[in-house]
């Protein structure tokens, strides 16, 4: 099993913080992402960008957790936005019918 790694990348447009994920995003690892998002929100980072390009596996439960994190960030006065994703994430979004609820923004 591929561990999930989360790397912080300071965005070119503050106050955004980009979290770059790689590895498997599944029921075993999604807690690590949740903990990271909660920590960042608690420390005042209100606007998070999530880059899922390096994700090698993604399950539907993790996508629903991302949706919950997005709502939590909104209630905290911030945002959680997806910026890019691997093919397996796009496939999981389609299967879970969450593509419209977890949209991507184009940073390019």
Secondary structure as UniProt FT lines:
FT   STRAND          5..10
FT   TURN            14..15
FT   STRAND          16..25
FT   TURN            27..29
FT   HELIX           30..42
FT   TURN            43..44
FT   STRAND          47..58
FT   HELIX           60..75
FT   TURN            76..77
FT   STRAND          79..85
FT   HELIX           87..96
FT   TURN            99..101
//
